Structure formats: structure tokens, C-alpha cells
């Protein structure tokens, strides 16, 4: 079973309730049946400082993605949908981002797998 990493910027500025962010993402991943396939952790900067909050998706053998301008709590369901789309895409290369909801407008970088 593929596991992916969802990394949330821990240094993005602004009013943030990190506990609420983690809870919202956890609930959304659970509703999507992804709690065992997505590891959520913090990372201290994706250089998306001009549009906080930034997050990234990555997994071995898959493309990597960086998003910014994300409201982690309000966008939690779209984050889960993006994780699901990522897992369903060959080598993580998402061709049709419509299932990702608002996150498709927050994409800043897509890097092919090595």
C-alpha cells in the first residue's frame, strides 16, 4: 500500500490555530478513508511566504507538489481529495485536478519523480 507525506509549513505567518489545522486535516483524511495512507507532518518553509499557508505532497517514486495560499482548516476536504487524487494517479502525476477543488488553484510547483 502506497503511503504519502503531507507536509504543512510550520513557519507560515498569520493567524493560525495549528491544533485546529491538524484536527481538520485528520478528520477529512479519516472521512476519505486515507488516515492509514497519509502521514501528516510539519516542515519549516516551502518558500511560499508571500501566500501562506504552504503545504507539500510527496512519496517515493511519485511526483512532488507544493501548494500555497491554502487555508488548512477551510480547505481540509480539498486537501484530502487531493491526497486521494494523488494516490490514484500514475506515479502521482495528476492530469485532471478538478477533483482537488480549490487546491488546484493553489498549485505552485509540480516536480516529476526521480
N, C-alpha and C positions, 0 to 999 in steps of 0.2 A: 504494500500500500504506500503510495507516494505521500510524503509529508512536505509541507511548505512552511516557510518562515514569513510571518507578517511582522515587520519591524516598524515601530511607531517612534517618531522623533521625540526624544526626551528633552531637547533643548529649545524647541519652538516656543516663541514668546506668545504673549497674550493671556487672557483669562482662560485657564484650563483647570478642569477637575479631573485629574489623572485617574482617580478611583472610578468615577463615573464613566470615563472613556473605556477603561478595561472592562467594566461591568457590561456596558452596552455592546461592545465587540464580542464578549464572551456569550452573551445571550443570543446575539444574532448568529454567531457561529454554531451554537447549540441548536437553534431553530432550523438551521440549514443542514444539520447532521454532520458538521465539519469539526466538531470540537476535538476529535482524535487525529485529525489530519492537518491542523493548522497550529503551529507553535507561535504564540504571540510574545514578543519581547521588545524591549526598548533599545534604541540606538541614539547616540548623541550627535546627530546632524546629518542631513542629506543635502545640505546647501540649497534648501528651498526656503530660506529665511524670509524672502520677500513675500511669500504666500504661505504662511503657516496654516495648518499643520501638515507636515510631510510624513509619508509612510512609504514602505517598500515591500515588494513581494519577491521572494527568491526561493529556489530549490535546485538541488543538484541536477544537472542535465536539462534545465529549463531556462527560458528567458527570464530576465530580471526586469522589474518595473519600479519606477519611482513616481509617486504622485505628490502633489502639493495643493494647498488651498482646500484641504479636507477638514470638515468638522466631524471629528471622530464619533461623537455621540449621535448627531443628526444623520450622519452617513453610515452608521453601523450596518444597516441592512444591505446597503450597496457595497460595503466592504466585504461582507460575507458572500454576496452574489459574485463579486469579482474573484474572490478566492475560489469559488465553485467553478466559474468560467475558466480560470487559470488551470485548475486541475483537469478539466475536461478538454483542454486544448493540447494538440500535439506539441510536445516539447515546450509547453507553456506559451506558445505564440498565439495570442488572441487575435483572430482575424475580424470577428464581429463583436464589438464592445457594447452593443446595445443592452445586453443583459446586465452590464455593470452599472447601469443607472447613471447618476451624476458623476461617478468616479471617472467615466470615460472622458469627461471634460477637464479633469484634474491631472491627466497623464502628462508627465514632464520628460520621461525617458523610458525607452524600451530597448533592452540590451540583449542580443541573441545569446543563447547558451554557448559555452565553450565546446 
